[in-house]
Amino acid sequence: MKLPQYPQFKPSEVERLGDIPKHWEIKRLKYVASANDDTLAEDTSPDFEMLYVDIGSVDAAAGIVFKEPMVFDSAPSRARRLVMDGDTIVSTVRTYLKAIAPIEQPEPNLIVSTGFAVIRPKGVNPRFLSACLRSSYFVESIVSRSVGVSYPATNANEVVSISIPLPSLPEQHSIAAFLDREIGRIDRLVGKKRELIERLQEKRTALISRTVRSGLPSAEASAAGLNPHPKLKPSHIDWLGDIPEHWKVKKLSWLFRYAKGPSAAMLTKEYVADNRGDFPVFSGQTENEGLMGMIDWHEFDFARQVIFVTTVGARAMTTRLVSGKFSLSQNCALIIPRSNATEPRFYEPVLRCLFDYERRSIS
């Protein structure tokens, strides 16, 4: 991507911002935007239906990813902020989550948490302003102004006191249009990659399922000195079907034991952030291979690989292989071989097929 070039720059004299084009200005956000203009009235009808957005409903990259339907009478007391087209919501609590999102053509009943500062542009391009508020400079400035370790928070006054770079209005329009075009192009490429990844994952799953049920394909079996066309027998297991005649069927508990993390409840994100070290903490999250962070002690130490499994959520029973020194947080567990004769590298894809089948039967 080729970015526009400017002939001359000047120091912004703002920490973290660096140099800016010479003809740009620096202004505090409060001079070009307002904060928290509209709030849902306390005498709102108890039956008023709303779509509620909390801090956890906003992804740093994707924006608002979930809106929870509810009525005013049962809504939490923090469900009060009104928004309009062109606003940007900026999290002022748990600021490490970087929950910032533009508001574009919102539903009339969209309400956001009072944990957000609702920033409304005044005389500036809304899309340009929203881009400024989502820039790494602005996000880092908010985090640096937050107070507290386990629940870092700031307030709207602190947010609007942050300075931002400000080009002329026509240039703001051009920059916003450039970002819309280029980000749209990137999003389309990401969509195509996701489609390819989904197809490859389907092929991968089919390959694993076929192999763990019926053995190696003919050519690979012959090369390994195995019978390429073994006789089959019923496994008497719904998801498994027929298996090679010489294979056995055993209960999982005969081959493995199950273990949770003894200190799982203690190992929160806040604890991990305060006790950094060299040993991984795995959790039930599915991003980043389940890695929550690194701490200065460990609970498990496996020279051989064991099977890690998530236990809660839409992706419960997701498996992977782990080894070495580590600990476990909430919503995950280990499936550990009872003997060296049990090979986790074989059984992990077997369990993946089994768990995929089980997951499909859960509402």
Secondary structure, 3 states (H helix, E strand, C coil): CCCCCCCCEEECCCCCCCEEECCCEEEEHHHCEEECCCECCCCCCCCCEEEEECHHHEECCCEECCCEEEEHHHCCCCEEEECCCCCEEEECECHHHCCEEECCCCCCCEEEECCEEEEEECCCCHHHHHHHHCCHHHHHHHHHCCECCCCCECCHHHHHCCEEEECCHHHHHHHHHHHHHHHHHHHHHHHHHHHHHHHHHHHHHHHHHHHHHHCCCHHHHHHCCCCCCCCEEECCCCCCCEEECCCCCCCHHHHEEEECCCCCCCCCHHHHHHCEEEEEEECCCCHHHHEEEEECCCCEEEEEEEEEEECCCCCCCCEEEEEEEEEECCCEEEEEECCCCCCHHHHHHHHHHHHHHHHHCCC
